[in-house]
Amino acid sequence: MNEEMKAVIDAIHNSDRVLVTSHENPDGDALGSTLGLGLGLEKLGKEVVFYNKDGVPELLTFLPGSERIETSLEGAGNFDLAFAVDCTGTSRAGGEFEDFLKAGRCRQVVIIDHHQTNSTSADIRLLDSGSSSTGEIVYLLLKTMSVGIDEAIAKNLYTTIVSDTGSFRYSNTNPVTFRDASELVEHGVDPSEISEALFESEPLRKLRLVALVLPTLSVREGNRVASVVIDRSMFEKAGARREDTEGLVNIPRSIKGVEVAVAFREETGNGSPYWKISLRSKGDVDVARIAEHFGGGGHKKAAGCSVEGVLEEVQSKVFGCISGELK
């Protein structure tokens, strides 16, 4: 057992009331890790509150315990321990959580994460960039603490793996990933049920959004770079939600010969236009380095950032940076 794992276990043993959260706009790894960890802590007799600023996307409401996710910390009281899972820093959980911490409402804060870029904004950090998902780290933690893995915990943790490996298709899939997935299936997970929930249960509005996004598909750098754009007008026309953009970067990523895929999603904040950038890599390009250039981060093969400005300016900056990495 390494020092970081021991520090987390000690913190858990010395706590009674625990808050578990994850990054805003949560995906399968974020919510599956939140719920899997929290349900495991309850088996240890802890009082657990589950929180996410943006709540549960419709696609992930099948996760056991998802109905317990709170979207506000108002009246939540104080906590002995807070976990921010699948977060490169506590700020990724949103402003309300940051204010909560600054007010001294949590005695200790732990980050559990598998991204290669991570801030020091926590008392304890349990990190492993070699893990396929944050859920894999949570699973190891629970096993190390001899927590009995029931079907509900197993479903949540299996979902983290399937989500972040793209059903075991991405380069972050490794022997440990398959061993963990196999063990979780032995604990009652039905792989076909999870796959159907994640990949074959899209709301109609998302398909309408895809129809509007496809005409924006463009390629450059000798077809080595491809991108799509999702602007606010598309959301209105399709009746779509922000959560419906999850995975749209895989449209340009799926093109043969493409090494870097980009999705530009329009956002507004403080009256200034800005764009959320999702980056994916199939080649040797480290997209985390590109994201870091703009204040973001992530993995070598999957990363993200935000850039202020009108679309043409933002694209010029991002494509310029990608071009430099390709060379």
N, C-alpha and C positions, 0 to 999 in steps of 0.2 A: 504494500500500500504506500503510495507516494505521500509527501507532506501535505499537498493540497487536498487530497482526498481525506486524509486524517483530520485536517482542519475543518472541512465541511461536516464530517461526521461528529466531531466534537461540538460544533456550533449547533447541530440538530439536537444532540443529547442535552445541551444546556438551554434549550428553548421549549416553550409550551405553545405559544401562539405564532403562527407562521403565515406570511403572505407570499403567494406565488404568482408571478406575472411573466409576460414575454413581450416581444416587440409589437409595436402598433401594426395594423394591417396584417394580422397573424396568418401564417400558413400552417400546413399540416405538422411541421416540426415544432413550431412555436406552441401551438395549442396542445398537441399530443404530449410534448414535454411538460407543459404546465400541468395538465391533468394527470399524467402518469406519475409525476413527482408528488403532486399534492395528495393523490389517493394513496400513494405509498406512505407518505408521512402520517396520514390518518391511521394507518395500520400500526404505526408506532405510538399512537395515542396523542398525536398533536392536533391542536385546533387549527384548521387551515381555511384561509380565505383565498379564492381564486379571482384574479383581476386581469382584465385587458381593456385598455382604453377604447378600442374599436369593437369589442364584443366578438361574437362568433360568426364567421361567414356562413352563409346558408349551406355551402357545400360540406362544412365540417360539423354540422349539427348532429351527425350520427355518432360522434365521439362520446363515449360514456362519461357522464359528468359535465358535459358542455353546458347544460342548463344552469350550472352553478357559477358560471363566469359573471362576475360583477363588472359594470362599466364605469363605476364611480367609487372613489375612496371616501366620499363624504360619510361621516359617521362610522367609519371603519374601526376607529380606536387605534391603539398602539400595538406594535408587534415586537416580539423578541428577535425575530429573524425574517428577512425578506430575500426571496430568490428572484433574480431576473434571468430567465432561461432563453437561450437562442438569441442573446443580445450581445453586441460588440461593446456596449456600454450602457449604463443605467438610463441615459437619455433616450435610448431607443424604445423604452417603454412609455415615453410621452411626458409632457410637462407636468401633469398632475402627480405622477409618481415621483418625479424629480423634486417637486415642491414638498411632497410627503416626506421624502428623505431629508431634505434641508431643514424641515421643521422638527427633526429628531424623533419621528414617529416609529422608526425601526432601529433597534439596538445594533444590529449587525446586518450587512448586506452581502449576498453571495451572487456571483455571476457564474453560470454554467453555460459553456459555449464551445462551438467547434469551428468558428471562423478563424482565419489566419491573422486577421487584424482585430485588435482588441484594446480598449482603453483601460486605464487603471482605476476606473470609477467604482470600486467596490472594496470591501474589507478583505474578502477572500475571492479568488478566481480559480475555478476548476475548468481548465481549458485543454482541449485535445483536437488540434486541426486535422489529425489523422482519422478521426471518427467520421463516419458517413453522415451523422446527424447528431444534434444535441441529445435526442432521445436515447441514442446508444450510450452516451455518457451517464445519463440518468439511470438507465438500466443497470450499468455496472455499479453505480452508487447504491441502488436498492439491493442488488445482490450482495454487495459487500457488507451491507447492514442486515443481511438475512431477512429482508422483507419478503413475505409470501406474495408471489406474483399471481394475482387472480386474473380472470378473463378481462375485466374492465381495464386494469392497468396494462395488460398485454395488448389489447386492441389499440390503446393510445400510443404505446411505444412502437408497435409494429407500423402504425400509420406514419410516425416520424421517419422511419427508415424508408418506407415505400415512397413517401413524398419527396424526400431529399435525394434519393438515388434515381428518381424517375422510373420506378419499378425495376430497380437494379440495372439500369441502362448506363448510368453515368460513371465517370472514372473514379468517383469516390467510393464505389462499391469494392469491398475487399473481403478476404476470408472471414474476418470477425463479423462483418455485416451479415453474411449468410448464416453463420453460427447463431448469432443473436436472433435473426428472423426465424430460424428453425426452432429455437427454444421457445420463442413467443407463440409460435403455432402450436407447440405442445401444451402451452398454457390455455389453449382454447380459441385462438384466432382462426377465422376462416379467411384465407387469402383472397378468394374470389369475392367475398362480401366487401372487403376493404377496397379492392381494386374497382369494383363497380361503383362504390360510393364516391371514390376519388376521381375516377376517369370516365365514368359512363352515366353521370347524373347531373350534367351541366344544365342550368336553367336556360330556357329558350332565349332570354334576353342576351345571354353571353354570345350565342351563335349569331344573333342579329348584330352584336357589336363586332364580332369577327368579320362579318360581311362588309362592314364599314372600314375596318382596319386594313383589310387585304389590299385595296387599291393604293395604299400608301407605301407598300413594299418597294424598297429600292436596294440596289446593290452597287458597290464601288470597289476600288482597289482590285480590279481584275476578278470580281465576284468573290473576293476573300472576306468582304464585310457586307452585311445585309442589315436592314433596319425597318422598323414600322413606327407609326405615329398614332397615338391615341389622344385626341383633343376633346375638350369639354362638349363640343357640339355633338360628338358621337354618342356620348353618354345620354344626352337628351333625346336623340333620335331613336336609340335602341332601348331606352328605358333602363339602361344598365347602371350598375353600381361600381364603385372603385374595386371591390373584391373580384369583379368579373374580369379584371385585367390579369389576374394570376395566370401565369403560363403563356401569355401571348408572345413573349420574347422567343418562345420555342418555334414560332412560325418562321422567322428568318433563320433561326438556328438549324432548322430541318433541311435547309437547302444544301445539296451536294457541293462541296468545295468551300463552303463558308467556314471561316475560322473564328470570326467574331460577329456575334449578333447583338443588336441593340434595340430596345423599345423605349420610346420617348412618350411619357405620359404627362399631360398638362395638369398643373395644380395651381392653386392660388393661395397666397398667404400674406398677410399684412399689406394687402393691396398690390403687391408686386407679383408679376407672373414668374413662375418657375416650373421646371420640368423634372420629374422623377425619372432617372435613367436606370434601366435594368440591362446588365451586360452578361453575356454568356460566351464561353470560348470552347471550341472543339480542337484547336491546335495547341501550339506552345505559348501563345500569348497569355500573359498573366493579367486578367481583367481586374484583379484586386488592385494592382498598381495603377491602372487607369482610374478606378474609382477613388483611390486615395488622393490622386492629383486634384480631385474636386471635393475633397473632404469626406468621402465615403469610404467603403471598404467591403470586405467579404472574403471569398475564396479565389484561388487562381482561376477556376473555371466558371464561377458565378459570383457576381458582385453588383453593387448599386451605389448610387449617389444622387444628389440633387444639385441642379444648376439653374441659377436665376437668368432671366433674359427672354427675349423673343426666340421662337423656334430656330430661325435661321442662324442666329448668333450662337445659340447653344449647340446646334448640330456642327457648326464650324469648329467650335472648341473641342467637342468630343471626338469628332472624326479626325481632327488634327492630332490629337493625343493618340488615338488608335493607330494612325498612320505611322507615328513615330515608333510605336511598339512593334509594328509589323516589320519595320526595317531593322 
